[in-house]
Amino acid sequence: EEQREECLCLILLTTFDAESRIVAHQEIPIKTIEKQARHLNIPLLGVPLHRASSESYVDRLIKAFDIIQKRTGQKINSLVFGDLHLETIRQWRDSEFQPLGI
């Protein structure tokens, strides 16, 4: 029986304000995140958020997930967030992304 080797594909994805180029809540410039990704040798997908846009945060992330899946050929099966210590944000994200099967 042939065993299929699973590939764990890690991608750093972060949202940031399109105008200020700052990552919200952490108040870190996107340039700093770019440096961290290069240092860790992890691909980065930055998702700019436009304040005046009618497009929701979740819709922007769904588009980013689609880009990742098309480029890697793999289904996204888990997400890890850096601000999960904030319980209300964690609950909101769980409720928003769980229906997507992620």
C-alpha positions in Angstrom: 0.0 0.0 0.0 1.4 3.3 -1.0 1.6 6.0 1.7 0.9 9.5 0.7 3.2 12.1 2.2 1.3 15.0 3.7 2.8 18.4 3.0 2.4 21.0 5.7 2.3 24.4 3.9 2.8 27.3 6.3 1.9 30.8 5.1 1.9 34.0 7.2 -1.2 36.0 6.4 -1.8 39.4 8.0 -4.2 42.2 7.5 -3.1 45.8 7.6 -4.6 49.3 7.1 -4.1 50.1 3.4 -3.5 53.8 4.0 -1.3 53.8 7.1 0.3 50.4 6.4 0.0 49.5 10.1 -1.2 46.1 11.4 -4.2 46.8 13.6 -4.2 46.0 17.4 -0.5 45.3 17.3 0.4 48.8 15.9 3.2 47.3 13.9 4.2 48.5 10.4 3.7 46.0 7.6 7.4 46.4 6.8 8.2 44.8 10.1 6.0 41.8 9.4 7.7 41.5 6.0 11.1 41.4 7.6 9.9 38.7 10.1 8.5 36.6 7.3 11.8 36.8 5.4 13.8 36.0 8.5 11.6 32.9 9.2 11.6 32.0 5.5 7.8 31.8 5.4 5.8 33.2 2.5 3.7 36.3 3.5 0.4 37.3 2.1 -0.5 40.8 3.2 -4.2 41.7 3.0 -4.8 45.5 2.8 -8.0 46.7 4.4 -9.5 49.8 3.0 -11.5 51.9 5.5 -13.9 53.3 2.9 -14.6 49.9 1.3 -18.0 48.2 1.5 -16.1 44.9 1.5 -16.1 43.2 4.9 -13.1 41.9 6.8 -14.3 38.3 6.3 -14.8 38.8 2.5 -11.3 40.1 2.2 -9.9 37.1 4.1 -12.0 34.7 2.0 -10.4 36.2 -1.1 -6.9 35.8 0.5 -7.8 32.1 1.3 -8.7 31.6 -2.3 -5.4 33.0 -3.5 -3.5 30.7 -1.1 -5.5 27.6 -2.2 -4.9 28.4 -5.9 -1.2 29.0 -5.4 -0.5 25.9 -3.2 -3.1 23.6 -4.6 -4.1 22.7 -1.1 -7.2 23.2 1.0 -6.7 25.4 4.1 -7.5 23.2 7.1 -6.5 25.4 10.0 -5.9 29.0 11.0 -3.8 30.4 13.8 -4.3 34.0 15.0 -1.8 36.0 17.1 -4.5 37.8 19.1 -6.5 34.8 20.4 -5.9 35.9 24.0 -8.7 38.4 23.3 -11.7 36.1 24.0 -14.3 38.3 22.2 -12.2 38.4 19.0 -11.6 34.6 19.3 -15.3 33.9 19.6 -16.1 36.2 16.7 -13.5 34.6 14.4 -14.6 31.1 15.4 -18.2 31.9 14.5 -17.2 33.6 11.2 -14.7 31.0 9.9 -16.1 27.8 11.2 -18.9 27.7 8.5 -16.1 27.8 5.9 -14.7 24.5 7.2 -11.5 26.0 8.4 
